[in-house]
Protein backbone atom coordinates (compact mmCIF):
# COMPACT_ATOMS: atom_id res chain seq x y z
CA UNK A 1 0.00 0.00 0.00
CA UNK A 2 1.06 3.59 -0.61
CA UNK A 3 1.72 5.41 2.70
CA UNK A 4 0.16 8.84 3.30
CA UNK A 5 1.01 11.36 6.03
CA UNK A 6 -1.47 14.15 6.92
CA UNK A 7 -0.10 17.35 8.48
CA UNK A 8 -2.17 20.29 9.79
CA UNK A 9 -2.30 22.20 13.07
CA UNK A 10 -6.11 22.21 13.02
CA UNK A 11 -7.56 18.93 14.41
CA UNK A 12 -10.82 19.31 12.49
CA UNK A 13 -8.92 19.59 9.20
CA UNK A 14 -7.05 16.37 9.99
CA UNK A 15 -10.31 14.58 10.74
CA UNK A 16 -11.85 15.94 7.54
CA UNK A 17 -8.91 14.79 5.41
CA UNK A 18 -9.03 11.30 6.91
CA UNK A 19 -12.70 10.90 5.95
CA UNK A 20 -12.90 12.95 2.75
CA UNK A 21 -11.84 10.06 0.49
CA UNK A 22 -12.08 6.23 0.75
CA UNK A 23 -8.30 5.96 0.91
CA UNK A 24 -8.24 2.18 0.70
CA UNK A 25 -9.91 2.38 -2.72
CA UNK A 26 -6.82 4.22 -3.98
CA UNK A 27 -4.42 1.64 -2.55
CA UNK A 28 -3.43 4.14 0.17
CA UNK A 29 -3.08 3.77 3.93
CA UNK A 30 -2.73 6.73 6.31
CA UNK A 31 0.49 6.01 8.19
CA UNK A 32 0.20 8.98 10.56
CA UNK A 33 -0.99 12.50 11.34
CA UNK A 34 0.95 15.47 12.69
CA UNK A 35 0.06 18.96 13.94
CA UNK A 36 3.39 20.63 13.25
CA UNK A 37 6.15 20.47 10.68
CA UNK A 38 8.64 19.33 13.30
CA UNK A 39 6.44 16.42 14.42
CA UNK A 40 5.81 15.51 10.78
CA UNK A 41 9.54 15.32 10.10
CA UNK A 42 9.93 12.79 12.96
CA UNK A 43 7.20 10.62 11.41
CA UNK A 44 8.83 10.90 7.98
CA UNK A 45 12.11 9.57 9.41
CA UNK A 46 10.35 6.60 11.02
CA UNK A 47 7.67 5.66 8.48
CA UNK A 48 8.93 7.04 5.15
CA UNK A 49 5.56 8.05 3.66
CA UNK A 50 5.17 8.22 -0.12
CA UNK A 51 2.80 11.20 -0.10
CA UNK A 52 2.38 14.07 2.37
CA UNK A 53 -0.62 16.39 2.42
CA UNK A 54 0.38 19.40 4.50
CA UNK A 55 -0.77 22.84 5.55
CA UNK A 56 1.68 25.72 5.01
CA UNK A 57 1.26 27.86 8.14
CA UNK A 58 2.07 25.71 11.21
CA UNK A 59 4.04 26.13 14.46
CA UNK A 60 7.70 25.09 14.83
CA UNK A 61 8.16 24.38 11.13
CA UNK A 62 6.00 25.39 8.15
CA UNK A 63 4.78 23.03 5.47
CA UNK A 64 7.18 24.59 2.97
CA UNK A 65 10.12 24.12 5.36
CA UNK A 66 9.03 20.51 5.87
CA UNK A 67 9.02 19.98 2.11
CA UNK A 68 12.47 21.52 1.66
CA UNK A 69 13.91 19.36 4.48
CA UNK A 70 12.48 16.22 2.90
CA UNK A 71 13.89 17.18 -0.50
CA UNK A 72 17.38 17.61 0.97
CA UNK A 73 17.24 14.32 2.91
CA UNK A 74 15.17 12.00 0.72
CA UNK A 75 14.99 13.46 -2.77
CA UNK A 76 11.79 13.47 -4.84
CA UNK A 77 9.80 11.12 -2.57
CA UNK A 78 7.75 11.85 -0.50
CA UNK A 79 5.55 13.82 -2.86
CA UNK A 80 3.76 16.86 -1.43
CA UNK A 81 0.25 18.20 -1.85
CA UNK A 82 0.07 21.64 -0.26
CA UNK A 83 -2.97 23.03 1.60
CA UNK A 84 -3.47 26.65 2.61
CA UNK A 85 -6.19 29.05 3.71
CA UNK A 86 -5.16 31.85 1.34
CA UNK A 87 -3.58 31.59 -2.07
CA UNK A 88 -0.40 33.67 -2.02
CA UNK A 89 1.75 33.89 -5.11
CA UNK A 90 5.01 33.70 -3.16
CA UNK A 91 3.91 30.47 -1.46
CA UNK A 92 2.70 28.99 -4.74
CA UNK A 93 6.00 29.86 -6.39
CA UNK A 94 8.04 28.28 -3.59
CA UNK A 95 5.87 25.15 -3.53
CA UNK A 96 6.12 24.66 -7.27
CA UNK A 97 9.88 25.22 -7.16
CA UNK A 98 10.08 22.32 -4.70
CA UNK A 99 8.02 20.20 -7.14
CA UNK A 100 4.79 20.06 -5.14
CA UNK A 101 2.17 17.92 -6.88
CA UNK A 102 -0.59 20.44 -6.25
CA UNK A 103 -1.55 23.54 -4.28
CA UNK A 104 -5.10 23.46 -2.86
CA UNK A 105 -7.16 26.14 -1.08
CA UNK A 106 -8.84 24.72 2.04
CA UNK A 107 -12.06 26.72 1.73
CA UNK A 108 -12.53 25.53 -1.85
CA UNK A 109 -11.49 21.92 -1.26
CA UNK A 110 -13.89 19.20 -2.42
CA UNK A 111 -13.49 15.40 -2.54
CA UNK A 112 -13.28 15.65 -6.34
CA UNK A 113 -10.42 18.18 -6.22
CA UNK A 114 -8.52 16.16 -3.62
CA UNK A 115 -9.08 12.96 -5.61
CA UNK A 116 -7.63 14.54 -8.76
CA UNK A 117 -4.51 15.63 -6.86
CA UNK A 118 -4.07 12.21 -5.25
CA UNK A 119 -4.41 10.41 -8.59
CA UNK A 120 -1.83 12.80 -10.05
CA UNK A 121 0.52 11.94 -7.18
CA UNK A 122 -0.02 8.20 -7.69
CA UNK A 123 0.80 8.54 -11.38
CA UNK A 124 4.02 10.41 -10.54
CA UNK A 125 4.98 7.73 -8.02
CA UNK A 126 4.50 5.05 -10.65
CA UNK A 127 6.63 6.96 -13.16
CA UNK A 128 9.36 7.25 -10.51
CA UNK A 129 9.41 3.50 -9.99
CA UNK A 130 7.55 3.49 -6.64
CA UNK A 131 4.70 1.50 -8.07
CA UNK A 132 1.51 1.45 -6.10
CA UNK A 133 -0.57 -1.67 -6.42
CA UNK A 134 -1.55 -0.57 -9.91
CA UNK A 135 -3.67 -3.59 -10.74
CA UNK A 136 -5.58 -3.16 -7.49
CA UNK A 137 -5.95 0.57 -8.03
CA UNK A 138 -7.19 0.26 -11.62
CA UNK A 139 -9.62 -2.49 -10.60
CA UNK A 140 -10.96 -0.12 -7.95
CA UNK A 141 -11.60 2.52 -10.61
CA UNK A 142 -13.24 -0.07 -12.90
CA UNK A 143 -15.47 -1.25 -10.04
CA UNK A 144 -16.45 2.31 -9.22
CA UNK A 145 -17.29 3.00 -12.86
CA UNK A 146 -19.51 -0.08 -13.14
CA UNK A 147 -21.23 0.56 -9.80
CA UNK A 148 -22.06 4.07 -11.05
CA UNK A 149 -23.26 2.55 -14.32
CA UNK A 150 -25.38 -0.13 -12.64
CA UNK A 151 -26.92 2.36 -10.23
CA UNK A 152 -27.68 4.99 -12.90
CA UNK A 153 -25.40 7.68 -11.43
CA UNK A 154 -24.23 9.13 -14.75
CA UNK A 155 -26.14 12.28 -15.66
CA UNK A 156 -25.69 11.95 -19.41
CA UNK A 157 -24.30 9.71 -22.14
CA UNK A 158 -21.51 12.27 -22.64
CA UNK A 159 -20.41 11.99 -19.00
CA UNK A 160 -20.51 8.20 -19.17
CA UNK A 161 -18.53 8.10 -22.41
CA UNK A 162 -15.87 10.47 -21.08
CA UNK A 163 -15.27 8.26 -18.04
CA UNK A 164 -15.39 5.07 -20.14
CA UNK A 165 -12.79 6.46 -22.55
CA UNK A 166 -10.58 7.62 -19.67
CA UNK A 167 -10.49 4.07 -18.26
CA UNK A 168 -10.19 2.42 -21.68
CA UNK A 169 -13.32 0.29 -21.23
CA UNK A 170 -14.89 -1.03 -24.45
CA UNK A 171 -18.69 -1.09 -24.27
CA UNK A 172 -19.42 -1.13 -28.00
CA UNK A 173 -22.27 -3.60 -28.50
CA UNK A 174 -25.71 -4.16 -30.02
CA UNK A 175 -27.17 -4.81 -26.59
CA UNK A 176 -26.46 -5.50 -22.94
CA UNK A 177 -27.71 -7.88 -20.27
CA UNK A 178 -26.75 -7.82 -16.61
CA UNK A 179 -26.50 -11.12 -14.75
CA UNK A 180 -26.79 -10.94 -10.96
CA UNK A 181 -24.91 -13.88 -9.40
CA UNK A 182 -24.96 -15.32 -5.91
CA UNK A 183 -22.65 -17.86 -4.30
CA UNK A 184 -24.71 -20.37 -2.29
CA UNK A 185 -23.74 -22.99 0.29
CA UNK A 186 -21.08 -20.90 2.06
CA UNK A 187 -22.43 -21.33 5.59
CA UNK A 188 -19.67 -21.68 8.17
CA UNK A 189 -16.94 -20.04 6.08
CA UNK A 190 -14.96 -17.27 7.79
CA UNK A 191 -14.19 -13.91 6.19
CA UNK A 192 -10.78 -15.00 4.86
CA UNK A 193 -12.27 -18.11 3.26
CA UNK A 194 -15.13 -16.07 1.77
CA UNK A 195 -12.70 -13.54 0.27
CA UNK A 196 -10.50 -16.24 -1.25
CA UNK A 197 -13.49 -18.15 -2.62
CA UNK A 198 -15.13 -15.02 -3.99
CA UNK A 199 -11.94 -13.84 -5.73
CA UNK A 200 -11.20 -17.29 -7.19
CA UNK A 201 -14.77 -17.72 -8.39
CA UNK A 202 -15.09 -14.32 -10.06
CA UNK A 203 -11.72 -14.74 -11.77
CA UNK A 204 -12.67 -18.16 -13.16
CA UNK A 205 -16.11 -16.87 -14.25
CA UNK A 206 -14.47 -14.00 -16.12
CA UNK A 207 -11.79 -16.16 -17.74
CA UNK A 208 -14.39 -18.73 -18.85
CA UNK A 209 -16.96 -16.31 -20.27
CA UNK A 210 -14.64 -13.68 -21.69
CA UNK A 211 -13.17 -16.21 -24.12
CA UNK A 212 -16.59 -16.46 -25.76
CA UNK A 213 -18.04 -12.95 -25.48
CA UNK A 214 -17.03 -9.64 -23.88
CA UNK A 215 -18.11 -9.22 -20.26
CA UNK A 216 -17.26 -7.23 -17.15
CA UNK A 217 -17.52 -8.49 -13.56
CA UNK A 218 -18.13 -6.26 -10.54
CA UNK A 219 -18.29 -7.41 -6.92
CA UNK A 220 -21.30 -6.39 -4.84
CA UNK A 221 -20.26 -8.15 -1.64
CA UNK A 222 -18.54 -11.42 -0.67
CA UNK A 223 -21.60 -13.44 -1.71
CA UNK A 224 -22.76 -11.58 -4.81
CA UNK A 225 -21.35 -10.13 -8.02
CA UNK A 226 -22.63 -8.92 -11.38
CA UNK A 227 -21.70 -9.72 -14.97
CA UNK A 228 -22.35 -7.13 -17.67
CA UNK A 229 -22.62 -8.96 -21.00
CA UNK A 230 -21.90 -7.08 -24.24
CA UNK A 231 -24.00 -8.97 -26.76
CA UNK A 232 -24.01 -9.44 -30.52
CA UNK A 233 -26.94 -11.81 -30.77
CA UNK A 234 -25.44 -14.64 -28.67
CA UNK A 235 -27.47 -16.98 -26.52
CA UNK A 236 -25.79 -16.78 -23.13
CA UNK A 237 -27.80 -19.46 -21.31
CA UNK A 238 -25.53 -22.33 -22.48
CA UNK A 239 -22.42 -20.32 -21.58
CA UNK A 240 -23.78 -19.73 -18.07
CA UNK A 241 -24.71 -23.38 -17.58
CA UNK A 242 -21.19 -24.49 -18.48
CA UNK A 243 -19.72 -21.83 -16.17
CA UNK A 244 -21.98 -22.84 -13.26
CA UNK A 245 -20.95 -26.49 -13.65
CA UNK A 246 -17.27 -25.52 -13.83
CA UNK A 247 -17.52 -23.54 -10.57
CA UNK A 248 -19.27 -26.47 -8.92
CA UNK A 249 -16.55 -28.90 -10.06
CA UNK A 250 -13.61 -26.72 -9.02
CA UNK A 251 -14.82 -25.13 -5.78
CA UNK A 252 -17.84 -27.24 -4.78
CA UNK A 253 -19.90 -24.03 -4.67
CA UNK A 254 -23.38 -23.47 -6.09
CA UNK A 255 -23.74 -20.39 -8.27
CA UNK A 256 -27.20 -18.91 -8.90
CA UNK A 257 -27.56 -16.53 -11.85
CA UNK A 258 -30.40 -14.08 -12.50
CA UNK A 259 -30.58 -12.44 -15.93
CA UNK A 260 -32.15 -9.01 -16.34
CA UNK A 261 -33.96 -7.54 -19.29
CA UNK A 262 -31.93 -6.89 -22.45
CA UNK A 263 -31.29 -3.19 -23.14
CA UNK A 264 -29.94 -1.36 -26.17
CA UNK A 265 -28.00 1.56 -24.65
CA UNK A 266 -25.30 1.89 -22.01
CA UNK A 267 -27.36 4.34 -19.95
CA UNK A 268 -30.12 1.70 -19.72
CA UNK A 269 -27.79 -0.94 -18.25
CA UNK A 270 -29.10 0.08 -14.82
CA UNK A 271 -32.56 -1.16 -15.87
CA UNK A 272 -31.15 -4.59 -16.67
CA UNK A 273 -29.28 -4.59 -13.35
CA UNK A 274 -32.37 -3.73 -11.31
CA UNK A 275 -34.56 -6.32 -13.01
CA UNK A 276 -31.86 -8.96 -12.45
CA UNK A 277 -31.55 -7.95 -8.80
CA UNK A 278 -35.33 -8.18 -8.36
CA UNK A 279 -35.33 -11.60 -10.02
CA UNK A 280 -32.94 -12.85 -7.32
CA UNK A 281 -35.71 -12.56 -4.73
CA UNK A 282 -37.91 -14.95 -6.77
CA UNK A 283 -35.25 -17.39 -7.87
CA UNK A 284 -35.91 -21.13 -7.54
CA UNK A 285 -32.61 -22.68 -6.38
CA UNK A 286 -33.55 -25.93 -8.16
CA UNK A 287 -32.83 -24.13 -11.43
CA UNK A 288 -29.47 -22.29 -11.31
CA UNK A 289 -30.37 -19.82 -14.08
CA UNK A 290 -33.35 -17.57 -13.59
CA UNK A 291 -34.49 -15.37 -16.46
CA UNK A 292 -36.22 -12.07 -15.89
CA UNK A 293 -39.96 -12.77 -16.06
CA UNK A 294 -41.03 -9.73 -18.03
CA UNK A 295 -44.73 -9.85 -17.21
CA UNK A 296 -44.48 -10.90 -13.56
CA UNK A 297 -41.69 -8.53 -12.57
CA UNK A 298 -43.09 -5.68 -14.65
CA UNK A 299 -46.40 -5.97 -12.79
CA UNK A 300 -44.51 -6.05 -9.50
CA UNK A 301 -42.55 -2.89 -10.34
CA UNK A 302 -45.65 -1.04 -11.56
CA UNK A 303 -47.55 -1.99 -8.39
CA UNK A 304 -44.67 -0.78 -6.19
CA UNK A 305 -44.52 2.53 -8.08
CA UNK A 306 -48.30 2.92 -7.75
CA UNK A 307 -48.05 2.31 -4.01
CA UNK A 308 -45.32 4.93 -3.73
CA UNK A 309 -47.46 7.42 -5.65
CA UNK A 310 -50.46 6.76 -3.38
CA UNK A 311 -48.30 7.44 -0.31
CA UNK A 312 -46.99 10.70 -1.77
CA UNK A 313 -50.00 12.35 -3.39
CA UNK A 314 -49.24 15.52 -1.43
CA UNK A 315 -45.93 15.94 -3.29
CA UNK A 316 -45.16 17.32 -6.75
CA UNK A 317 -44.27 14.01 -8.35
CA UNK A 318 -42.52 13.66 -11.68
CA UNK A 319 -41.12 10.80 -13.74
CA UNK A 320 -37.43 11.55 -13.08
CA UNK A 321 -37.89 11.78 -9.31
CA UNK A 322 -39.94 8.58 -8.99
CA UNK A 323 -37.61 6.64 -11.34
CA UNK A 324 -34.66 7.72 -9.19
CA UNK A 325 -36.38 6.37 -6.05
CA UNK A 326 -36.64 2.91 -7.63
CA UNK A 327 -33.26 2.94 -9.40
CA UNK A 328 -34.66 2.69 -12.94
CA UNK A 329 -34.34 5.11 -15.83
CA UNK A 330 -37.33 7.40 -16.51
CA UNK A 331 -37.72 5.85 -19.94
CA UNK A 332 -38.00 2.35 -18.48
CA UNK A 333 -40.64 3.37 -15.90
CA UNK A 334 -42.59 5.14 -18.63
CA UNK A 335 -42.50 2.05 -20.86
CA UNK A 336 -43.61 -0.21 -18.01
CA UNK A 337 -46.64 1.96 -17.29
CA UNK A 338 -47.54 2.11 -20.96
CA UNK A 339 -47.43 -1.69 -21.31
CA UNK A 340 -48.50 -2.92 -17.88
CA UNK A 341 -50.15 -0.03 -16.07
CA UNK A 342 -53.36 0.47 -18.08
CA UNK A 343 -52.44 4.15 -18.54
CA UNK A 344 -49.40 6.39 -18.73
CA UNK A 345 -47.38 7.38 -15.67
CA UNK A 346 -48.67 10.97 -15.68
CA UNK A 347 -52.25 9.87 -16.28
CA UNK A 348 -52.11 7.58 -13.26
CA UNK A 349 -50.73 10.30 -10.97
CA UNK A 350 -53.34 12.81 -12.12
CA UNK A 351 -56.18 10.29 -11.84
CA UNK A 352 -55.28 9.45 -8.23
CA UNK A 353 -54.79 13.10 -7.29
CA UNK A 354 -58.13 14.06 -8.79
CA UNK A 355 -59.86 11.17 -6.99
CA UNK A 356 -58.51 12.50 -3.71
CA UNK A 357 -59.32 16.08 -4.71
CA UNK A 358 -62.99 15.16 -5.18
CA UNK A 359 -63.10 13.80 -1.65
CA UNK A 360 -61.44 16.90 -0.23
CA UNK A 361 -63.72 19.30 -2.12
CA UNK A 362 -66.83 17.67 -0.66
CA UNK A 363 -65.52 16.82 2.79
CA UNK A 364 -64.22 20.03 4.29
CA UNK A 365 -65.31 22.89 2.03
CA UNK A 366 -61.67 23.85 1.41
CA UNK A 367 -60.66 26.51 -1.08
CA UNK A 368 -59.62 25.36 -4.54
CA UNK A 369 -56.15 26.89 -4.20
CA UNK A 370 -55.69 25.15 -0.82
CA UNK A 371 -56.43 21.74 -2.31
CA UNK A 372 -54.20 22.53 -5.27
CA UNK A 373 -51.29 23.22 -2.89
CA UNK A 374 -52.13 20.23 -0.71
CA UNK A 375 -51.89 17.89 -3.70
CA UNK A 376 -48.65 19.34 -5.04
CA UNK A 377 -50.00 20.98 -8.22
CA UNK A 378 -47.83 23.77 -9.59
CA UNK A 379 -50.79 26.21 -9.64
CA UNK A 380 -54.53 26.31 -8.97
CA UNK A 381 -55.04 27.05 -12.69
CA UNK A 382 -53.28 23.82 -13.69
CA UNK A 383 -55.17 21.92 -11.00
CA UNK A 384 -58.51 23.19 -12.34
CA UNK A 385 -57.48 22.28 -15.89
CA UNK A 386 -56.57 18.69 -14.92
CA UNK A 387 -59.68 18.38 -12.74
CA UNK A 388 -61.98 19.42 -15.60
CA UNK A 389 -60.25 17.03 -17.99
CA UNK A 390 -60.97 14.11 -15.65
CA UNK A 391 -64.47 15.05 -14.46
CA UNK A 392 -65.88 17.32 -17.16
CA UNK A 393 -66.45 19.97 -14.48
CA UNK A 394 -64.39 22.69 -12.88
CA UNK A 395 -63.72 22.25 -9.13
CA UNK A 396 -66.30 24.91 -8.26
CA UNK A 397 -68.94 23.43 -10.55
CA UNK A 398 -68.24 20.02 -9.03
CA UNK A 399 -68.82 21.38 -5.52
CA UNK A 400 -72.07 23.07 -6.60
CA UNK A 401 -73.34 19.91 -8.25
CA UNK A 402 -72.54 17.46 -5.47
C-alpha positions in Angstrom: 0.0 0.0 0.0 1.1 3.6 -0.6 1.7 5.4 2.7 0.2 8.8 3.3 1.0 11.4 6.0 -1.5 14.1 6.9 -0.1 17.3 8.5 -2.2 20.3 9.8 -2.3 22.2 13.1 -6.1 22.2 13.0 -7.6 18.9 14.4 -10.8 19.3 12.5 -8.9 19.6 9.2 -7.0 16.4 10.0 -10.3 14.6 10.7 -11.8 15.9 7.5 -8.9 14.8 5.4 -9.0 11.3 6.9 -12.7 10.9 5.9 -12.9 12.9 2.8 -11.8 10.1 0.5 -12.1 6.2 0.8 -8.3 6.0 0.9 -8.2 2.2 0.7 -9.9 2.4 -2.7 -6.8 4.2 -4.0 -4.4 1.6 -2.5 -3.4 4.1 0.2 -3.1 3.8 3.9 -2.7 6.7 6.3 0.5 6.0 8.2 0.2 9.0 10.6 -1.0 12.5 11.3 1.0 15.5 12.7 0.1 19.0 13.9 3.4 20.6 13.2 6.1 20.5 10.7 8.6 19.3 13.3 6.4 16.4 14.4 5.8 15.5 10.8 9.5 15.3 10.1 9.9 12.8 13.0 7.2 10.6 11.4 8.8 10.9 8.0 12.1 9.6 9.4 10.4 6.6 11.0 7.7 5.7 8.5 8.9 7.0 5.1 5.6 8.1 3.7 5.2 8.2 -0.1 2.8 11.2 -0.1 2.4 14.1 2.4 -0.6 16.4 2.4 0.4 19.4 4.5 -0.8 22.8 5.5 1.7 25.7 5.0 1.3 27.9 8.1 2.1 25.7 11.2 4.0 26.1 14.5 7.7 25.1 14.8 8.2 24.4 11.1 6.0 25.4 8.1 4.8 23.0 5.5 7.2 24.6 3.0 10.1 24.1 5.4 9.0 20.5 5.9 9.0 20.0 2.1 12.5 21.5 1.7 13.9 19.4 4.5 12.5 16.2 2.9 13.9 17.2 -0.5 17.4 17.6 1.0 17.2 14.3 2.9 15.2 12.0 0.7 15.0 13.5 -2.8 11.8 13.5 -4.8 9.8 11.1 -2.6 7.7 11.9 -0.5 5.5 13.8 -2.9 3.8 16.9 -1.4 0.2 18.2 -1.8 0.1 21.6 -0.3 -3.0 23.0 1.6 -3.5 26.7 2.6 -6.2 29.0 3.7 -5.2 31.8 1.3 -3.6 31.6 -2.1 -0.4 33.7 -2.0 1.7 33.9 -5.1 5.0 33.7 -3.2 3.9 30.5 -1.5 2.7 29.0 -4.7 6.0 29.9 -6.4 8.0 28.3 -3.6 5.9 25.1 -3.5 6.1 24.7 -7.3 9.9 25.2 -7.2 10.1 22.3 -4.7 8.0 20.2 -7.1 4.8 20.1 -5.1 2.2 17.9 -6.9 -0.6 20.4 -6.2 -1.6 23.5 -4.3 -5.1 23.5 -2.9 -7.2 26.1 -1.1 -8.8 24.7 2.0 -12.1 26.7 1.7 -12.5 25.5 -1.9 -11.5 21.9 -1.3 -13.9 19.2 -2.4 -13.5 15.4 -2.5 -13.3 15.6 -6.3 -10.4 18.2 -6.2 -8.5 16.2 -3.6 -9.1 13.0 -5.6 -7.6 14.5 -8.8 -4.5 15.6 -6.9 -4.1 12.2 -5.3 -4.4 10.4 -8.6 -1.8 12.8 -10.0 0.5 11.9 -7.2 0.0 8.2 -7.7 0.8 8.5 -11.4 4.0 10.4 -10.5 5.0 7.7 -8.0 4.5 5.1 -10.7 6.6 7.0 -13.2 9.4 7.2 -10.5 9.4 3.5 -10.0 7.6 3.5 -6.6 4.7 1.5 -8.1 1.5 1.5 -6.1 -0.6 -1.7 -6.4 -1.6 -0.6 -9.9 -3.7 -3.6 -10.7 -5.6 -3.2 -7.5 -6.0 0.6 -8.0 -7.2 0.3 -11.6 -9.6 -2.5 -10.6 -11.0 -0.1 -8.0 -11.6 2.5 -10.6 -13.2 -0.1 -12.9 -15.5 -1.2 -10.0 -16.5 2.3 -9.2 -17.3 3.0 -12.9 -19.5 -0.1 -13.1 -21.2 0.6 -9.8 -22.1 4.1 -11.1 -23.3 2.6 -14.3 -25.4 -0.1 -12.6 -26.9 2.4 -10.2 -27.7 5.0 -12.9 -25.4 7.7 -11.4 -24.2 9.1 -14.7 -26.1 12.3 -15.7 -25.7 11.9 -19.4 -24.3 9.7 -22.1 -21.5 12.3 -22.6 -20.4 12.0 -19.0 -20.5 8.2 -19.2 -18.5 8.1 -22.4 -15.9 10.5 -21.1 -15.3 8.3 -18.0 -15.4 5.1 -20.1 -12.8 6.5 -22.6 -10.6 7.6 -19.7 -10.5 4.1 -18.3 -10.2 2.4 -21.7 -13.3 0.3 -21.2 -14.9 -1.0 -24.5 -18.7 -1.1 -24.3 -19.4 -1.1 -28.0 -22.3 -3.6 -28.5 -25.7 -4.2 -30.0 -27.2 -4.8 -26.6 -26.5 -5.5 -22.9 -27.7 -7.9 -20.3 -26.7 -7.8 -16.6 -26.5 -11.1 -14.8 -26.8 -10.9 -11.0 -24.9 -13.9 -9.4 -25.0 -15.3 -5.9 -22.6 -17.9 -4.3 -24.7 -20.4 -2.3 -23.7 -23.0 0.3 -21.1 -20.9 2.1 -22.4 -21.3 5.6 -19.7 -21.7 8.2 -16.9 -20.0 6.1 -15.0 -17.3 7.8 -14.2 -13.9 6.2 -10.8 -15.0 4.9 -12.3 -18.1 3.3 -15.1 -16.1 1.8 -12.7 -13.5 0.3 -10.5 -16.2 -1.3 -13.5 -18.1 -2.6 -15.1 -15.0 -4.0 -11.9 -13.8 -5.7 -11.2 -17.3 -7.2 -14.8 -17.7 -8.4 -15.1 -14.3 -10.1 -11.7 -14.7 -11.8 -12.7 -18.2 -13.2 -16.1 -16.9 -14.3 -14.5 -14.0 -16.1 -11.8 -16.2 -17.7 -14.4 -18.7 -18.9 -17.0 -16.3 -20.3 -14.6 -13.7 -21.7 -13.2 -16.2 -24.1 -16.6 -16.5 -25.8 -18.0 -13.0 -25.5 -17.0 -9.6 -23.9 -18.1 -9.2 -20.3 -17.3 -7.2 -17.1 -17.5 -8.5 -13.6 -18.1 -6.3 -10.5 -18.3 -7.4 -6.9 -21.3 -6.4 -4.8 -20.3 -8.2 -1.6 -18.5 -11.4 -0.7 -21.6 -13.4 -1.7 -22.8 -11.6 -4.8 -21.3 -10.1 -8.0 -22.6 -8.9 -11.4 -21.7 -9.7 -15.0 -22.3 -7.1 -17.7 -22.6 -9.0 -21.0 -21.9 -7.1 -24.2 -24.0 -9.0 -26.8 -24.0 -9.4 -30.5 -26.9 -11.8 -30.8 -25.4 -14.6 -28.7 -27.5 -17.0 -26.5 -25.8 -16.8 -23.1 -27.8 -19.5 -21.3 -25.5 -22.3 -22.5 -22.4 -20.3 -21.6 -23.8 -19.7 -18.1 -24.7 -23.4 -17.6 -21.2 -24.5 -18.5 -19.7 -21.8 -16.2 -22.0 -22.8 -13.3 -21.0 -26.5 -13.7 -17.3 -25.5 -13.8 -17.5 -23.5 -10.6 -19.3 -26.5 -8.9 -16.6 -28.9 -10.1 -13.6 -26.7 -9.0 -14.8 -25.1 -5.8 -17.8 -27.2 -4.8 -19.9 -24.0 -4.7 -23.4 -23.5 -6.1 -23.7 -20.4 -8.3 -27.2 -18.9 -8.9 -27.6 -16.5 -11.9 -30.4 -14.1 -12.5 -30.6 -12.4 -15.9 -32.1 -9.0 -16.3 -34.0 -7.5 -19.3 -31.9 -6.9 -22.5 -31.3 -3.2 -23.1 -29.9 -1.4 -26.2 -28.0 1.6 -24.6 -25.3 1.9 -22.0 -27.4 4.3 -19.9 -30.1 1.7 -19.7 -27.8 -0.9 -18.2 -29.1 0.1 -14.8 -32.6 -1.2 -15.9 -31.1 -4.6 -16.7 -29.3 -4.6 -13.4 -32.4 -3.7 -11.3 -34.6 -6.3 -13.0 -31.9 -9.0 -12.5 -31.6 -7.9 -8.8 -35.3 -8.2 -8.4 -35.3 -11.6 -10.0 -32.9 -12.8 -7.3 -35.7 -12.6 -4.7 -37.9 -14.9 -6.8 -35.3 -17.4 -7.9 -35.9 -21.1 -7.5 -32.6 -22.7 -6.4 -33.5 -25.9 -8.2 -32.8 -24.1 -11.4 -29.5 -22.3 -11.3 -30.4 -19.8 -14.1 -33.4 -17.6 -13.6 -34.5 -15.4 -16.5 -36.2 -12.1 -15.9 -40.0 -12.8 -16.1 -41.0 -9.7 -18.0 -44.7 -9.8 -17.2 -44.5 -10.9 -13.6 -41.7 -8.5 -12.6 -43.1 -5.7 -14.6 -46.4 -6.0 -12.8 -44.5 -6.0 -9.5 -42.5 -2.9 -10.3 -45.7 -1.0 -11.6 -47.5 -2.0 -8.4 -44.7 -0.8 -6.2 -44.5 2.5 -8.1 -48.3 2.9 -7.8 -48.1 2.3 -4.0 -45.3 4.9 -3.7 -47.5 7.4 -5.6 -50.5 6.8 -3.4 -48.3 7.4 -0.3 -47.0 10.7 -1.8 -50.0 12.3 -3.4 -49.2 15.5 -1.4 -45.9 15.9 -3.3 -45.2 17.3 -6.7 -44.3 14.0 -8.3 -42.5 13.7 -11.7 -41.1 10.8 -13.7 -37.4 11.6 -13.1 -37.9 11.8 -9.3 -39.9 8.6 -9.0 -37.6 6.6 -11.3 -34.7 7.7 -9.2 -36.4 6.4 -6.1 -36.6 2.9 -7.6 -33.3 2.9 -9.4 -34.7 2.7 -12.9 -34.3 5.1 -15.8 -37.3 7.4 -16.5 -37.7 5.8 -19.9 -38.0 2.3 -18.5 -40.6 3.4 -15.9 -42.6 5.1 -18.6 -42.5 2.0 -20.9 -43.6 -0.2 -18.0 -46.6 2.0 -17.3 -47.5 2.1 -21.0 -47.4 -1.7 -21.3 -48.5 -2.9 -17.9 -50.2 0.0 -16.1 -53.4 0.5 -18.1 -52.4 4.1 -18.5 -49.4 6.4 -18.7 -47.4 7.4 -15.7 -48.7 11.0 -15.7 -52.2 9.9 -16.3 -52.1 7.6 -13.3 -50.7 10.3 -11.0 -53.3 12.8 -12.1 -56.2 10.3 -11.8 -55.3 9.4 -8.2 -54.8 13.1 -7.3 -58.1 14.1 -8.8 -59.9 11.2 -7.0 -58.5 12.5 -3.7 -59.3 16.1 -4.7 -63.0 15.2 -5.2 -63.1 13.8 -1.6 -61.4 16.9 -0.2 -63.7 19.3 -2.1 -66.8 17.7 -0.7 -65.5 16.8 2.8 -64.2 20.0 4.3 -65.3 22.9 2.0 -61.7 23.8 1.4 -60.7 26.5 -1.1 -59.6 25.4 -4.5 -56.1 26.9 -4.2 -55.7 25.2 -0.8 -56.4 21.7 -2.3 -54.2 22.5 -5.3 -51.3 23.2 -2.9 -52.1 20.2 -0.7 -51.9 17.9 -3.7 -48.7 19.3 -5.0 -50.0 21.0 -8.2 -47.8 23.8 -9.6 -50.8 26.2 -9.6 -54.5 26.3 -9.0 -55.0 27.0 -12.7 -53.3 23.8 -13.7 -55.2 21.9 -11.0 -58.5 23.2 -12.3 -57.5 22.3 -15.9 -56.6 18.7 -14.9 -59.7 18.4 -12.7 -62.0 19.4 -15.6 -60.2 17.0 -18.0 -61.0 14.1 -15.7 -64.5 15.0 -14.5 -65.9 17.3 -17.2 -66.5 20.0 -14.5 -64.4 22.7 -12.9 -63.7 22.2 -9.1 -66.3 24.9 -8.3 -68.9 23.4 -10.5 -68.2 20.0 -9.0 -68.8 21.4 -5.5 -72.1 23.1 -6.6 -73.3 19.9 -8.3 -72.5 17.5 -5.5 
